[in-house]
Amino acid sequence: DEKERKRQEAQRRNELNRRTKSIRQEIKKIESRIADLEAEQSDLEPQMADPEFYKDQTRFREALNRFNNTREKLTEIYARWEYQQTELENAEKEFKDEKSV
């Protein structure tokens, strides 16, 4: 009956949420870290665009190192984000495939 069908659908949704909770939490953490790193880069870019900035070589080198380190971290974390997204999609697909069997 309709009530039983809705109950089973709710159970399936709860099971999917249970299976994917840790992946979704990791994606949230990664997205937060990405936002922090992108903000750091955004803070550095205007400084590095100012010709006066390059007169202080020590300050310039420190900023350039920070910028490059941030860029490397972003590259790594984007890869982690893509991996987690793929894991989430695979889990959802696997769950959907189980449901249709």
ABEGO torsion letter per residue (X at the ends): XAAAAAAAAAAAAAAAAAAAAAAAAAAAAAAAAAAAAAAAAAAAAAAAABAAAAABAAAAAAAAAAAAAAAAAAAAAAAAAAAAAAAAAAAAAAAAAAAAX
